[in-house]
Amino acid sequence: MRGVRPLSLRARLTCGLLVLLTVCCAVVGVVACVALRDVLTDRLDEQLIQATDRLPASLGSSSRARAAGTGQGDTRGQMQGTLGVLLRDGTLLDSAIVDAGEGTAAGLSSADVVSLAAVRRDGQAHSVRLSEVGSYRVVSVEGDDGKVLITGLPLKPVADAARELQLVCLTVFGVALAITGLAGVLWIRRSLKPLHDVAAMATEITRLPLASGEVRLPPLASHTDPRTEVGAVGAALNRMMGHVEQALTQRQHSQERLRRFAADASHELRTPLAALRGYAELSLAGTAPVPAKVLRALRRIQKTSAHMGELVDELLLLARIDAGRPLARESVDLTLLALEGIEDARAAGPDHGWCLDLPDSPVVIEGDPQRLRQVLANLLANAHLHTPAGTRVTLSLRAEEDDASPPGADHRRGTVLLTVADDGPGVPTAFQAGIFDRFVRGDDRGVGAAAGSGLGLSIVAAVIEAHGGSVRLSSGPEATAFTVLLPVGEPNRTVATVSRSAKGCSAAKDRASEGVPGRPGWESNSRPTSPS
């Protein structure tokens, strides 16, 4: 059933124990009451047979006494409530009932007489319900002259005894159920504690970041006795944890070796690449005539060495971030970085339309200005390289304050959203999941010409994660957006910032009036102010 919370194993065991005990108590109570009723009824039947032998004299004495007007007869030896009835052909001739040692008229109704006349005359006890005097066990025997003598003893003592036993059973069994329930909860809790410990350890394992980095597994389960179910589970879990720990250790060592190799190789390649590029530039700067083929080769060497140098620098940066080396921490004006980034992008891609959307006041966070500038440059370059000419690219910056920040604080905490969006063809769905992986190029995604090393977006993700933020992609036809989320902390020092607010675009046709916000070529509402 929907909406019903499933019970835990402890609750199910406790409820099952109480249900079974309740059933057992009910069965014992019913059997005891039935057995007691049967025993008391048998004894009552024995007393009834004895009373039948004495009843004729008692009835005769009672009849004579009532005829004489004394109202009393000889009822000695008769039990309280003993009933005597004399019938002939279904007609009541006489009746008496012992009350306080005296025989008095029973006062039977016509329906009672009919019920008594219907009792079989076999000398055996039968139960009958009389409206005037209650339930009785009666014996009907044939007398002289067609008379029928009926003797009865009340069933009230039997019913009272059975009722008292029922009350005793309810009281005793209720107390027993309460005590058993409490003791069962404690016992089941103690019995299931090993299973709870194993489950807690497994839950703790699921919370560990097993994807990367060094992982410290929790202590092994202490309940490992294979003769018990919980012990068998604990032993199997310990063996599994041993295999997992071994695999994680090997993975960590492999990652460290690969990271160390990438860092060492990048570091060692920087010097020969710089030398190669320097020799090429030196040769190109010479005044001596150089054959055209050699000149083209030298220029190719210069360009290739520059590209390889950039690739080595990017690999070295990723290796350092993977190694957990901290980035610089200082106050960074993201508004200024956005202005500089969009200006550089316009210069590199004049065939695109570049739009800028900034808030009215500067957005300042703590971070590494050089790496954040690189993030912005990579996102803008990605939009330029993998979209056709005429594509509109929008860089927007927005700060969202946290309502939980204390009122009146100098610096309110919150989140900064930096978005680079374009109306290009978009990223195919098949490539979106791995868009931030390393060495993913534009030709792999089929969105444009291959360019770059395929490390730009992976550097963006690594740098943003190192700043405690995240980056996500949403892409569709004519709507692709990379959104960077960065936490806003409290700057460790005050920086001189200028209020720069711009909302406008610079299209490809405005090349003649290229500029920055506040200059021709921009729709700007910037209001420069003095440094804060």
Buried (B, 14 or more C-beta within 10 A) or exposed (E): EEEEEEEEEBEEBBEEBBEEBBEEBEEEBEEBBEEBBEEBBEEBBEBBEBBBEBBBBBBBBBBEBBEEEEEBBBBEEBBEBBBBBBBEEEEBBBBBBBBEEBBBEBEBEEEBBEBBBEBEBEEEBBEBEBEEBEBBBBBBBEBEEEBBBBBBBBBEBBBEBBEEBBEEBEEEBEEBBEEBBEEBBEBBEEEBEBBBBBBEBBEEBEEBEBEEEEBEBBEBBEBBEEEBEBBBBBBBBBEEBEEBBEEBEEBBEEBEEEBEEBBEBBEEBBEEBEEBBEBBBEBEEEEEEBEEEEEEBBBEBBEBBBEBBBBBBBBBBBBBBBEEEEBEEEBBBBBBBBBBBBBBBBEEBBEBBBBBBBBEBBBBBBBBBEBBBBBBBBBBBBBBBBBEEEBBBBBBBEBEEEEEEEEEEEEBBBBBBBBBBBBBBBBEEEBBEEBBBBEBBBEBBEBBEEBBBBBBBBBBBBBBEBBEBEBEBBBEEEEBBBBBBBBBBEBEEEBEBBBBBBBBBBBBEBEEEBBBBBEEBBEBEBEEEEEE
